[in-house]
Amino acid sequence: MFSLRRGTAKACPMTCPVLVAGALALLGVAGCTEPARTSQPAFYRDLGSASARVDAGEARAMISAYRLNAGLNTLVLDPELVAAAQQEASAMAAADKPAQAEAVKARLARGGQPGAEANLSAGYRRLAEAFSGWRDSPQHDRVMKTPGARRMGIATAYAPGSKYQVYWALILAP
């Protein structure tokens, strides 16, 4: 230990290495650091490949937290809405252009999902980018904050030759 009496320091040779090692561990050096992350968080994962898929659970958690901050309820993933979102995203990728939300909502209503709302977009390569873009767009933000929505589905599709490359479909329903 160190003794500080009137400007003098006296070191104890037995405890100094232990104290130094403890201080270094607190600072995150000397081999006592956190293990390196092996993968990126799902909301930052690049979806610009044929095998990439949006993490629907992560998207649900992100959108639900956003809704909670706005005083709205959380959402649950609905397998039928996920399938419908995948169908829409794949259709947009095949056509190489975003679809119109009103047409998608009409299709959903005919298919037994009345009152559904949809965000359709293209060009975002990451969930974080899509969420930020939707949040900053009054029309898309309104969809994410649909009162009475209880269920959601989300999907992406990749079109390698497209200027947009990644197509998105988010569907919310009561």
OpenMM code with the backbone's topology and positions (N, CA, C; nanometers):
from openmm import Vec3, app, unit

residues = "MET PHE SER LEU ARG ARG GLY THR ALA LYS ALA CYS PRO MET THR CYS PRO VAL LEU VAL ALA GLY ALA LEU ALA LEU LEU GLY VAL ALA GLY CYS THR GLU PRO ALA ARG THR SER GLN PRO ALA PHE TYR ARG ASP LEU GLY SER ALA SER ALA ARG VAL ASP ALA GLY GLU ALA ARG ALA MET ILE SER ALA TYR ARG LEU ASN ALA GLY LEU ASN THR LEU VAL LEU ASP PRO GLU LEU VAL ALA ALA ALA GLN GLN GLU ALA SER ALA MET ALA ALA ALA ASP LYS PRO ALA GLN ALA GLU ALA VAL LYS ALA ARG LEU ALA ARG GLY GLY GLN PRO GLY ALA GLU ALA ASN LEU SER ALA GLY TYR ARG ARG LEU ALA GLU ALA PHE SER GLY TRP ARG ASP SER PRO GLN HIS ASP ARG VAL MET LYS THR PRO GLY ALA ARG ARG MET GLY ILE ALA THR ALA TYR ALA PRO GLY SER LYS TYR GLN VAL TYR TRP ALA LEU ILE LEU ALA PRO".split()
positions = [
    Vec3(0.0837, -0.1178, 0.0000),
    Vec3(0.0000, 0.0000, 0.0000),
    Vec3(0.0877, 0.1234, 0.0000),
    Vec3(0.0271, 0.2325, -0.0412),
    Vec3(0.0981, 0.3595, -0.0380),
    Vec3(0.0628, 0.4325, 0.0891),
    Vec3(0.1609, 0.4956, 0.1470),
    Vec3(0.1385, 0.5786, 0.2637),
    Vec3(0.1814, 0.7198, 0.2261),
    Vec3(0.0901, 0.8138, 0.2418),
    Vec3(0.1219, 0.9520, 0.2069),
    Vec3(0.1300, 1.0335, 0.3348),
    Vec3(0.2504, 1.0426, 0.3912),
    Vec3(0.2716, 1.1248, 0.5093),
    Vec3(0.3652, 1.2378, 0.4734),
    Vec3(0.3139, 1.3562, 0.4833),
    Vec3(0.3929, 1.4768, 0.4624),
    Vec3(0.4760, 1.4700, 0.3339),
    Vec3(0.4070, 1.4345, 0.2221),
    Vec3(0.4743, 1.4401, 0.0927),
    Vec3(0.5621, 1.3213, 0.0619),
    Vec3(0.5647, 1.2201, 0.1436),
    Vec3(0.6460, 1.1035, 0.1122),
    Vec3(0.5548, 0.9876, 0.0767),
    Vec3(0.5971, 0.9064, -0.0125),
    Vec3(0.5199, 0.7892, -0.0506),
    Vec3(0.6006, 0.6656, -0.0197),
    Vec3(0.5410, 0.5726, 0.0499),
    Vec3(0.6083, 0.4478, 0.0836),
    Vec3(0.5280, 0.3339, 0.0226),
    Vec3(0.5859, 0.2578, -0.0639),
    Vec3(0.5158, 0.1506, -0.1329),
    Vec3(0.5387, 0.0187, -0.0627),
    Vec3(0.4355, -0.0604, -0.0598),
    Vec3(0.4454, -0.1952, -0.0055),
    Vec3(0.4647, -0.2901, -0.1235),
    Vec3(0.5749, -0.3594, -0.1349),
    Vec3(0.6039, -0.4402, -0.2519),
    Vec3(0.5070, -0.5566, -0.2728),
    Vec3(0.4390, -0.6046, -0.1719),
    Vec3(0.3504, -0.7186, -0.1865),
    Vec3(0.2158, -0.6806, -0.2479),
    Vec3(0.1651, -0.5598, -0.2193),
    Vec3(0.0319, -0.5236, -0.2657),
    Vec3(0.0316, -0.4366, -0.3898),
    Vec3(0.1425, -0.3776, -0.4266),
    Vec3(0.1454, -0.2895, -0.5440),
    Vec3(0.1055, -0.3606, -0.6728),
    Vec3(0.1599, -0.4782, -0.7019),
    Vec3(0.1172, -0.5444, -0.8257),
    Vec3(-0.0321, -0.5744, -0.8272),
    Vec3(-0.0874, -0.6088, -0.7128),
    Vec3(-0.2307, -0.6375, -0.7047),
    Vec3(-0.3105, -0.5108, -0.7292),
    Vec3(-0.2697, -0.4002, -0.6695),
    Vec3(-0.3390, -0.2733, -0.6889),
    Vec3(-0.3299, -0.2264, -0.8341),
    Vec3(-0.2130, -0.2386, -0.8932),
    Vec3(-0.1949, -0.1968, -1.0316),
    Vec3(-0.2808, -0.2837, -1.1237),
    Vec3(-0.2794, -0.4149, -1.1015),
    Vec3(-0.3602, -0.5040, -1.1844),
    Vec3(-0.5087, -0.4718, -1.1694),
    Vec3(-0.5518, -0.4421, -1.0467),
    Vec3(-0.6916, -0.4056, -1.0239),
    Vec3(-0.7277, -0.2762, -1.0936),
    Vec3(-0.6400, -0.1779, -1.0870),
    Vec3(-0.6656, -0.0499, -1.1537),
    Vec3(-0.6701, -0.0680, -1.3051),
    Vec3(-0.5793, -0.1482, -1.3585),
    Vec3(-0.5794, -0.1729, -1.5023),
    Vec3(-0.7060, -0.2470, -1.5453),
    Vec3(-0.7506, -0.3402, -1.4616),
    Vec3(-0.8741, -0.4127, -1.4949),
    Vec3(-0.9925, -0.3176, -1.4980),
    Vec3(-0.9979, -0.2251, -1.4035),
    Vec3(-1.1068, -0.1271, -1.4027),
    Vec3(-1.1031, -0.0393, -1.5269),
    Vec3(-0.9850, -0.0121, -1.5762),
    Vec3(-0.9709, 0.0715, -1.6947),
    Vec3(-0.9873, -0.0080, -1.8234),
    Vec3(-0.9975, -0.1401, -1.8124),
    Vec3(-1.0197, -0.2216, -1.9318),
    Vec3(-0.8934, -0.2547, -2.0081),
    Vec3(-0.7820, -0.2592, -1.9403),
    Vec3(-0.6575, -0.2980, -2.0051),
    Vec3(-0.6024, -0.4228, -1.9376),
    Vec3(-0.4908, -0.4708, -1.9848),
    Vec3(-0.4216, -0.5871, -1.9274),
    Vec3(-0.5034, -0.7150, -1.9392),
    Vec3(-0.5704, -0.7318, -2.0535),
    Vec3(-0.6398, -0.8571, -2.0770),
    Vec3(-0.7739, -0.8693, -2.0076),
    Vec3(-0.8220, -0.7647, -1.9474),
    Vec3(-0.9482, -0.7719, -1.8745),
    Vec3(-1.0585, -0.6970, -1.9480),
    Vec3(-1.0533, -0.6955, -2.0774),
    Vec3(-1.1527, -0.6228, -2.1552),
    Vec3(-1.2696, -0.7132, -2.1907),
    Vec3(-1.3793, -0.6521, -2.2369),
    Vec3(-1.4955, -0.7284, -2.2828),
    Vec3(-1.4573, -0.8075, -2.4064),
    Vec3(-1.5215, -0.9220, -2.4262),
    Vec3(-1.4947, -0.9948, -2.5508),
    Vec3(-1.5431, -0.9133, -2.6704),
    Vec3(-1.4752, -0.9274, -2.7812),
    Vec3(-1.5141, -0.8544, -2.9022),
    Vec3(-1.6480, -0.9062, -2.9522),
    Vec3(-1.7297, -0.8165, -3.0049),
    Vec3(-1.8584, -0.8566, -3.0620),
    Vec3(-1.8339, -0.9340, -3.1903),
    Vec3(-1.9075, -1.0429, -3.2038),
    Vec3(-1.8887, -1.1247, -3.3228),
    Vec3(-1.9861, -1.0873, -3.4334),
    Vec3(-2.0924, -1.0147, -3.4005),
    Vec3(-2.1870, -0.9750, -3.5037),
    Vec3(-2.2453, -0.8385, -3.4706),
    Vec3(-2.2951, -0.7727, -3.5736),
    Vec3(-2.3575, -0.6425, -3.5560),
    Vec3(-2.4967, -0.6591, -3.4985),
    Vec3(-2.5465, -0.5565, -3.4287),
    Vec3(-2.6873, -0.5612, -3.3881),
    Vec3(-2.7756, -0.5713, -3.5120),
    Vec3(-2.8878, -0.6383, -3.4973),
    Vec3(-2.9756, -0.6658, -3.6116),
    Vec3(-3.0205, -0.5389, -3.6822),
    Vec3(-3.0390, -0.4296, -3.6096),
    Vec3(-3.0899, -0.3089, -3.6745),
    Vec3(-2.9844, -0.2380, -3.7576),
    Vec3(-2.8571, -0.2789, -3.7481),
    Vec3(-2.7511, -0.2220, -3.8314),
    Vec3(-2.7038, -0.3182, -3.9397),
    Vec3(-2.7583, -0.4384, -3.9441),
    Vec3(-2.7161, -0.5391, -4.0411),
    Vec3(-2.7536, -0.4949, -4.1826),
    Vec3(-2.6582, -0.5058, -4.2751),
    Vec3(-2.6809, -0.4692, -4.4149),
    Vec3(-2.7677, -0.5762, -4.4799),
    Vec3(-2.8795, -0.5350, -4.5378),
    Vec3(-2.9735, -0.6277, -4.5999),
    Vec3(-2.9585, -0.6324, -4.7517),
    Vec3(-2.8482, -0.5828, -4.8018),
    Vec3(-2.8256, -0.5779, -4.9451),
    Vec3(-2.7671, -0.7053, -5.0018),
    Vec3(-2.8329, -0.8175, -4.9780),
    Vec3(-2.7936, -0.9440, -5.0406),
    Vec3(-2.9157, -1.0345, -5.0493),
    Vec3(-2.9105, -1.1317, -5.1378),
    Vec3(-3.0248, -1.2201, -5.1607),
    Vec3(-3.0609, -1.3020, -5.0374),
    Vec3(-2.9645, -1.3335, -4.9540),
    Vec3(-2.9922, -1.4166, -4.8369),
    Vec3(-3.0308, -1.3353, -4.7128),
    Vec3(-3.0144, -1.2049, -4.7169),
    Vec3(-3.0419, -1.1210, -4.5991),
    Vec3(-3.1916, -1.1030, -4.5784),
    Vec3(-3.2325, -1.1075, -4.4530),
    Vec3(-3.3721, -1.0844, -4.4153),
    Vec3(-3.3748, -0.9918, -4.2950),
    Vec3(-3.4732, -0.9053, -4.2920),
    Vec3(-3.4897, -0.8175, -4.1770),
    Vec3(-3.5250, -0.9043, -4.0558),
    Vec3(-3.4733, -0.8683, -3.9406),
    Vec3(-3.5064, -0.9367, -3.8159),
    Vec3(-3.6407, -0.8813, -3.7691),
    Vec3(-3.7476, -0.9552, -3.7944),
    Vec3(-3.8826, -0.9078, -3.7638),
    Vec3(-3.9016, -0.8836, -3.6140),
    Vec3(-3.8404, -0.9663, -3.5316),
    Vec3(-3.8510, -0.9472, -3.3864),
    Vec3(-3.7863, -0.8175, -3.3413),
    Vec3(-3.6701, -0.7872, -3.3966),
    Vec3(-3.6014, -0.6619, -3.3646),
    Vec3(-3.6828, -0.5421, -3.4140),
    Vec3(-3.7400, -0.5540, -3.5330),
    Vec3(-3.8234, -0.4471, -3.5878),
    Vec3(-3.9462, -0.4257, -3.4997),
    Vec3(-4.0087, -0.5345, -3.4560),
    Vec3(-4.1257, -0.5245, -3.3687),
    Vec3(-4.0900, -0.4535, -3.2390),
    Vec3(-3.9766, -0.4908, -3.1801),
    Vec3(-3.9332, -0.4281, -3.0554),
    Vec3(-3.9067, -0.2785, -3.0742),
    Vec3(-3.8412, -0.2424, -3.1848),
    Vec3(-3.8085, -0.1026, -3.2117),
    Vec3(-3.9357, -0.0195, -3.2329),
    Vec3(-4.0259, -0.0697, -3.3148),
    Vec3(-4.1494, 0.0036, -3.3441),
    Vec3(-4.2400, 0.0078, -3.2215),
    Vec3(-4.2444, -0.1003, -3.1452),
    Vec3(-4.3255, -0.1023, -3.0232),
    Vec3(-4.2747, -0.0018, -2.9208),
    Vec3(-4.1424, 0.0068, -2.9038),
    Vec3(-4.0851, 0.1049, -2.8107),
    Vec3(-4.1192, 0.2468, -2.8562),
    Vec3(-4.1133, 0.2697, -2.9857),
    Vec3(-4.1478, 0.4011, -3.0400),
    Vec3(-4.2944, 0.4332, -3.0116),
    Vec3(-4.3799, 0.3346, -3.0292),
    Vec3(-4.5231, 0.3531, -3.0024),
    Vec3(-4.5469, 0.3785, -2.8532),
    Vec3(-4.4765, 0.3052, -2.7673),
    Vec3(-4.4920, 0.3263, -2.6230),
    Vec3(-4.4552, 0.4699, -2.5849),
    Vec3(-4.3473, 0.5217, -2.6443),
    Vec3(-4.3069, 0.6601, -2.6166),
    Vec3(-4.4124, 0.7600, -2.6613),
    Vec3(-4.4963, 0.7205, -2.7560),
    Vec3(-4.6041, 0.8073, -2.8044),
    Vec3(-4.7360, 0.7791, -2.7318),
    Vec3(-4.7314, 0.6944, -2.6284),
    Vec3(-4.8513, 0.6647, -2.5512),
    Vec3(-4.9409, 0.5591, -2.6145),
    Vec3(-4.8868, 0.4808, -2.7073),
    Vec3(-4.9639, 0.3775, -2.7765),
    Vec3(-4.9216, 0.2388, -2.7280),
    Vec3(-5.0008, 0.1390, -2.7624),
    Vec3(-4.9709, 0.0022, -2.7225),
    Vec3(-4.8585, -0.0582, -2.8067),
    Vec3(-4.8048, -0.1680, -2.7571),
    Vec3(-4.7036, -0.2419, -2.8321),
    Vec3(-4.7718, -0.3309, -2.9356),
    Vec3(-4.6917, -0.3897, -3.0213),
    Vec3(-4.7422, -0.4750, -3.1290),
    Vec3(-4.6912, -0.6175, -3.1115),
    Vec3(-4.7624, -0.7118, -3.1712),
    Vec3(-4.7157, -0.8501, -3.1786),
    Vec3(-4.6948, -0.8841, -3.3257),
    Vec3(-4.6003, -0.9722, -3.3511),
    Vec3(-4.5798, -1.0192, -3.4877),
    Vec3(-4.6913, -1.1157, -3.5235),
    Vec3(-4.7486, -1.0953, -3.6399),
    Vec3(-4.8548, -1.1811, -3.6891),
    Vec3(-4.8007, -1.2546, -3.8116),
    Vec3(-4.7960, -1.3882, -3.8084),
    Vec3(-4.7404, -1.4633, -3.9218),
    Vec3(-4.8101, -1.4331, -4.0540),
    Vec3(-4.9411, -1.4113, -4.0525),
    Vec3(-5.0123, -1.3782, -4.1768),
    Vec3(-4.9685, -1.2426, -4.2305),
    Vec3(-4.9482, -1.1455, -4.1416),
    Vec3(-4.9035, -1.0134, -4.1860),
    Vec3(-4.7579, -1.0162, -4.2309),
    Vec3(-4.6757, -1.1004, -4.1672),
    Vec3(-4.5373, -1.1160, -4.2130),
    Vec3(-4.5376, -1.1744, -4.3543),
    Vec3(-4.6217, -1.2754, -4.3784),
    Vec3(-4.6311, -1.3353, -4.5124),
    Vec3(-4.6818, -1.2337, -4.6141),
    Vec3(-4.7812, -1.1535, -4.5759),
    Vec3(-4.8334, -1.0506, -4.6672),
    Vec3(-4.7260, -0.9455, -4.6957),
    Vec3(-4.6498, -0.9064, -4.5934),
    Vec3(-4.5416, -0.8091, -4.6128),
    Vec3(-4.4352, -0.8672, -4.7057),
    Vec3(-4.4037, -0.9957, -4.6889),
    Vec3(-4.3042, -1.0582, -4.7765),
    Vec3(-4.3534, -1.0624, -4.9202),
    Vec3(-4.4801, -1.0926, -4.9384),
    Vec3(-4.5378, -1.0950, -5.0735),
    Vec3(-4.5277, -0.9569, -5.1380),
    Vec3(-4.5598, -0.8513, -5.0626),
    Vec3(-4.5535, -0.7148, -5.1164),
    Vec3(-4.4100, -0.6730, -5.1462),
    Vec3(-4.3174, -0.7017, -5.0538),
    Vec3(-4.1771, -0.6647, -5.0758),
    Vec3(-4.1214, -0.7381, -5.1981),
    Vec3(-4.1542, -0.8655, -5.2107),
    Vec3(-4.1064, -0.9438, -5.3255),
    Vec3(-4.1660, -0.8931, -5.4568),
    Vec3(-4.2925, -0.8554, -5.4545),
    Vec3(-4.3570, -0.8012, -5.5748),
    Vec3(-4.2928, -0.6692, -5.6162),
    Vec3(-4.2627, -0.5838, -5.5193),
    Vec3(-4.1970, -0.4568, -5.5514),
    Vec3(-4.0588, -0.4814, -5.6103),
    Vec3(-3.9838, -0.5758, -5.5523),
    Vec3(-3.8495, -0.6066, -5.6020),
    Vec3(-3.8572, -0.6609, -5.7446),
    Vec3(-3.9549, -0.7472, -5.7711),
    Vec3(-3.9703, -0.8040, -5.9055),
    Vec3(-4.0081, -0.6972, -6.0074),
    Vec3(-4.0910, -0.6014, -5.9659),
    Vec3(-4.1338, -0.4929, -6.0551),
    Vec3(-4.0313, -0.3799, -6.0599),
    Vec3(-3.9362, -0.3825, -5.9683),
    Vec3(-3.8329, -0.2801, -5.9547),
    Vec3(-3.8916, -0.1411, -5.9321),
    Vec3(-3.9988, -0.1358, -5.8506),
    Vec3(-4.0547, -0.0059, -5.8125),
    Vec3(-4.1434, -0.0243, -5.6893),
    Vec3(-4.1458, 0.0777, -5.6036),
    Vec3(-4.2323, 0.0710, -5.4858),
    Vec3(-4.3796, 0.0670, -5.5260),
    Vec3(-4.4594, -0.0018, -5.4477),
    Vec3(-4.6039, -0.0098, -5.4712),
    Vec3(-4.6734, 0.1084, -5.4036),
    Vec3(-4.8005, 0.1225, -5.4323),
    Vec3(-4.8823, 0.2266, -5.3712),
    Vec3(-4.9516, 0.1685, -5.2475),
    Vec3(-4.9423, 0.2366, -5.1363),
    Vec3(-4.9989, 0.1869, -5.0111),
    Vec3(-5.1494, 0.1633, -5.0216),
    Vec3(-5.2197, 0.2506, -5.0919),
    Vec3(-5.3653, 0.2339, -5.1025),
    Vec3(-5.4018, 0.1034, -5.1729),
    Vec3(-5.3281, 0.0670, -5.2761),
    Vec3(-5.3541, -0.0587, -5.3468),
    Vec3(-5.3258, -0.1781, -5.2558),
    Vec3(-5.2201, -0.1698, -5.1788),
    Vec3(-5.1854, -0.2778, -5.0867),
    Vec3(-5.2914, -0.2902, -4.9775),
    Vec3(-5.3361, -0.1783, -4.9238),
    Vec3(-5.4403, -0.1808, -4.8204),
    Vec3(-5.5697, -0.2418, -4.8746),
    Vec3(-5.6047, -0.2106, -4.9982),
    Vec3(-5.7249, -0.2686, -5.0596),
    Vec3(-5.7090, -0.4195, -5.0757),
    Vec3(-5.5899, -0.4644, -5.1196),
    Vec3(-5.5642, -0.6079, -5.1320),
    Vec3(-5.5744, -0.6767, -4.9968),
    Vec3(-5.5199, -0.6130, -4.8950),
    Vec3(-5.5259, -0.6711, -4.7601),
    Vec3(-5.6701, -0.6809, -4.7114),
    Vec3(-5.7493, -0.5784, -4.7361),
    Vec3(-5.8903, -0.5802, -4.6945),
    Vec3(-5.9650, -0.6931, -4.7644),
    Vec3(-5.9404, -0.7101, -4.8949),
    Vec3(-6.0045, -0.8207, -4.9683),
    Vec3(-5.9596, -0.9563, -4.9148),
    Vec3(-5.8386, -0.9619, -4.8619),
    Vec3(-5.7839, -1.0867, -4.8095),
    Vec3(-5.8157, -1.1109, -4.6626),
    Vec3(-5.9021, -1.0291, -4.6047),
    Vec3(-5.9431, -1.0516, -4.4660),
    Vec3(-5.8702, -0.9695, -4.3616),
    Vec3(-5.8002, -0.8653, -4.4037),
    Vec3(-5.7280, -0.7787, -4.3100),
    Vec3(-5.7789, -0.6343, -4.3216),
    Vec3(-5.9069, -0.6097, -4.2897),
    Vec3(-5.9580, -0.4730, -4.3003),
    Vec3(-5.8916, -0.3817, -4.1964),
    Vec3(-5.8756, -0.2575, -4.2331),
    Vec3(-5.8171, -0.1594, -4.1412),
    Vec3(-5.6655, -0.1631, -4.1344),
    Vec3(-5.6033, -0.2411, -4.2203),
    Vec3(-5.4572, -0.2487, -4.2201),
    Vec3(-5.3976, -0.1206, -4.2777),
    Vec3(-5.2790, -0.0875, -4.2319),
    Vec3(-5.2016, 0.0254, -4.2830),
    Vec3(-5.0683, -0.0283, -4.3315),
    Vec3(-5.0080, 0.0403, -4.4280),
    Vec3(-4.8830, -0.0109, -4.4851),
    Vec3(-4.7823, 0.1005, -4.5095),
    Vec3(-4.6575, 0.0701, -4.4778),
    Vec3(-4.5425, 0.1512, -4.5179),
    Vec3(-4.4680, 0.0701, -4.6220),
    Vec3(-4.4538, 0.1271, -4.7391),
    Vec3(-4.3815, 0.0626, -4.8483),
    Vec3(-4.2693, 0.1566, -4.8889),
    Vec3(-4.1500, 0.1036, -4.8967),
    Vec3(-4.0381, 0.1903, -4.9329),
    Vec3(-3.9268, 0.1076, -4.9949),
    Vec3(-3.8254, 0.1769, -5.0427),
    Vec3(-3.7130, 0.1108, -5.1076),
    Vec3(-3.5874, 0.1945, -5.0896),
    Vec3(-3.4750, 0.1253, -5.0896),
    Vec3(-3.3473, 0.1948, -5.0843),
    Vec3(-3.2779, 0.1913, -4.9502),
    Vec3(-3.3487, 0.1654, -4.8439),
    Vec3(-3.2854, 0.1553, -4.7119),
    Vec3(-3.2173, 0.0194, -4.7016),
    Vec3(-3.0930, 0.0176, -4.6628),
    Vec3(-3.0182, -0.1085, -4.6534),
    Vec3(-3.0188, -0.1662, -4.5121),
    Vec3(-3.0615, -0.0887, -4.4143),
    Vec3(-3.0598, -0.1340, -4.2751),
    Vec3(-3.1916, -0.0989, -4.2074),
    Vec3(-3.2296, -0.1803, -4.1089),
    Vec3(-3.3515, -0.1538, -4.0339),
    Vec3(-3.3456, -0.0162, -3.9682),
    Vec3(-3.2319, 0.0203, -3.9129),
    Vec3(-3.2195, 0.1519, -3.8484),
    Vec3(-3.2470, 0.2646, -3.9478),
    Vec3(-3.1998, 0.2504, -4.0720),
    Vec3(-3.2239, 0.3525, -4.1745),
    Vec3(-3.3719, 0.3589, -4.2109),
    Vec3(-3.4349, 0.2424, -4.2297),
    Vec3(-3.5770, 0.2396, -4.2654),
    Vec3(-3.6595, 0.3029, -4.1540),
    Vec3(-3.6317, 0.2650, -4.0306),
    Vec3(-3.7065, 0.3197, -3.9172),
    Vec3(-3.6900, 0.4716, -3.9107),
    Vec3(-3.5685, 0.5199, -3.9245),
    Vec3(-3.5446, 0.6653, -3.9199),
    Vec3(-3.6155, 0.7366, -4.0345),
    Vec3(-3.6106, 0.6777, -4.1528),
    Vec3(-3.6798, 0.7375, -4.2665),
    Vec3(-3.8299, 0.7425, -4.2449),
    Vec3(-3.8869, 0.6355, -4.1928),
    Vec3(-4.0308, 0.6328, -4.1659),
    Vec3(-4.0674, 0.7323, -4.0565),
    Vec3(-3.9856, 0.7394, -3.9542),
    Vec3(-4.0132, 0.8317, -3.8435),
    Vec3(-4.0097, 0.9772, -3.8913),
    Vec3(-3.9204, 1.0076, -3.9856),
    Vec3(-3.9047, 1.1449, -4.0329),
    Vec3(-4.0035, 1.1830, -4.1427),
    Vec3(-4.0805, 1.0883, -4.1915),
    Vec3(-4.1814, 1.1149, -4.2941),
    Vec3(-4.3190, 1.1191, -4.2274),
    Vec3(-4.3905, 1.2314, -4.2337),
    Vec3(-4.5208, 1.2386, -4.1664),
    Vec3(-4.6164, 1.1257, -4.2054),
    Vec3(-4.6219, 1.0895, -4.3321),
    Vec3(-4.7120, 0.9835, -4.3760),
    Vec3(-4.6711, 0.8476, -4.3183),
    Vec3(-4.5432, 0.8153, -4.3256),
    Vec3(-4.4951, 0.6871, -4.2737),
    Vec3(-4.5004, 0.6829, -4.1214),
    Vec3(-4.4729, 0.7959, -4.0578),
    Vec3(-4.4796, 0.8036, -3.9117),
    Vec3(-4.6231, 0.7788, -3.8644),
    Vec3(-4.7202, 0.8329, -3.9376),
    Vec3(-4.8616, 0.8124, -3.9022),
    Vec3(-4.8947, 0.6640, -3.9029),
    Vec3(-4.8405, 0.5899, -4.0004),
    Vec3(-4.8657, 0.4456, -4.0070),
    Vec3(-4.8064, 0.3767, -3.8841),
    Vec3(-4.6826, 0.4092, -3.8493),
    Vec3(-4.6214, 0.3451, -3.7321),
    Vec3(-4.6985, 0.3763, -3.6043),
    Vec3(-4.7654, 0.4912, -3.6022),
    Vec3(-4.8415, 0.5323, -3.4837),
    Vec3(-4.9917, 0.5114, -3.5006),
    Vec3(-5.0311, 0.4164, -3.5838),
    Vec3(-5.1727, 0.3897, -3.6060),
    Vec3(-5.2399, 0.3516, -3.4740),
    Vec3(-5.3358, 0.4328, -3.4269),
    Vec3(-5.4070, 0.3958, -3.3045),
    Vec3(-5.4861, 0.2668, -3.3289),
    Vec3(-5.4906, 0.1824, -3.2316),
    Vec3(-5.5669, 0.0587, -3.2439),
    Vec3(-5.4935, -0.0544, -3.3118),
    Vec3(-5.3760, -0.0287, -3.3676),
    Vec3(-5.2983, -0.1374, -3.4271),
    Vec3(-5.2505, -0.2293, -3.3156),
    Vec3(-5.2615, -0.3573, -3.3386),
    Vec3(-5.2197, -0.4569, -3.2397),
    Vec3(-5.1169, -0.5547, -3.2976),
    Vec3(-5.1213, -0.5714, -3.4308),
    Vec3(-5.0387, -0.6717, -3.4970),
    Vec3(-4.9555, -0.6063, -3.6064),
    Vec3(-4.8469, -0.6722, -3.6412),
    Vec3(-4.7633, -0.6199, -3.7489),
    Vec3(-4.6952, -0.7327, -3.8241),
    Vec3(-4.6541, -0.6996, -3.9459),
    Vec3(-4.5691, -0.7853, -4.0265),
    Vec3(-4.4711, -0.6961, -4.0984),
    Vec3(-4.3519, -0.7445, -4.1177),
    Vec3(-4.2488, -0.6668, -4.1872),
    Vec3(-4.1632, -0.7629, -4.2684),
    Vec3(-4.1171, -0.7169, -4.3829),
    Vec3(-4.0317, -0.7998, -4.4681),
    Vec3(-3.9523, -0.7119, -4.5634),
    Vec3(-3.8462, -0.7695, -4.6161),
    Vec3(-3.7644, -0.7049, -4.7187),
    Vec3(-3.7447, -0.8017, -4.8345),
    Vec3(-3.7111, -0.7458, -4.9482),
    Vec3(-3.6737, -0.8263, -5.0647),
    Vec3(-3.5605, -0.7535, -5.1359),
    Vec3(-3.4695, -0.8303, -5.1900),
    Vec3(-3.3506, -0.7759, -5.2539),
    Vec3(-3.3608, -0.7895, -5.4057),
    Vec3(-3.3306, -0.6803, -5.4749),
    Vec3(-3.3277, -0.6790, -5.6215),
    Vec3(-3.1900, -0.6273, -5.6632),
    Vec3(-3.0946, -0.7163, -5.6925),
    Vec3(-2.9559, -0.6746, -5.7151),
    Vec3(-2.9362, -0.5762, -5.8299),
    Vec3(-3.0165, -0.5831, -5.9354),
    Vec3(-2.9993, -0.4932, -6.0485),
    Vec3(-3.0731, -0.3610, -6.0340),
    Vec3(-3.1439, -0.3432, -5.9262),
    Vec3(-3.2251, -0.2240, -5.9040),
    Vec3(-3.1419, -0.1096, -5.8466),
    Vec3(-3.1815, 0.0130, -5.8776),
    Vec3(-3.1135, 0.1265, -5.8142),
    Vec3(-3.1469, 0.1317, -5.6653),
    Vec3(-3.2608, 0.0735, -5.6253),
    Vec3(-3.3013, 0.0728, -5.4846),
    Vec3(-3.2428, -0.0464, -5.4089),
    Vec3(-3.2336, -0.1588, -5.4715),
    Vec3(-3.1816, -0.2854, -5.4204),
    Vec3(-3.2672, -0.3484, -5.3099),
    Vec3(-3.2977, -0.2777, -5.2023),
    Vec3(-3.3741, -0.3377, -5.0923),
    Vec3(-3.5123, -0.2729, -5.0857),
    Vec3(-3.6149, -0.3567, -5.0927),
    Vec3(-3.7548, -0.3124, -5.0853),
    Vec3(-3.8126, -0.3541, -4.9507),
    Vec3(-3.8942, -0.2656, -4.8932),
    Vec3(-3.9492, -0.2851, -4.7584),
    Vec3(-4.1013, -0.2806, -4.7609),
    Vec3(-4.1623, -0.3657, -4.6785),
    Vec3(-4.3053, -0.3603, -4.6542),
    Vec3(-4.3293, -0.3786, -4.5050),
    Vec3(-4.3978, -0.2838, -4.4453),
    Vec3(-4.4398, -0.2889, -4.3053),
    Vec3(-4.5914, -0.2795, -4.3054),
    Vec3(-4.6580, -0.3744, -4.2407),
    Vec3(-4.8040, -0.3760, -4.2339),
    Vec3(-4.8450, -0.3789, -4.0879),
    Vec3(-4.9340, -0.2876, -4.0504),
    Vec3(-4.9934, -0.2848, -3.9158),
    Vec3(-5.1430, -0.3062, -3.9305),
    Vec3(-5.2018, -0.3786, -3.8364),
    Vec3(-5.3450, -0.4065, -3.8421),
    Vec3(-5.4007, -0.4182, -3.7006),
    Vec3(-5.5332, -0.3953, -3.6892),
    Vec3(-5.5975, -0.4092, -3.5562),
    Vec3(-5.5916, -0.5528, -3.5051),
] * unit.nanometer
topology = app.Topology()
chain = topology.addChain("A")
for resn in residues:
    res = topology.addResidue(resn, chain)
    for name in ("N", "CA", "C"):
        topology.addAtom(name, app.Element.getBySymbol(name[0]), res)
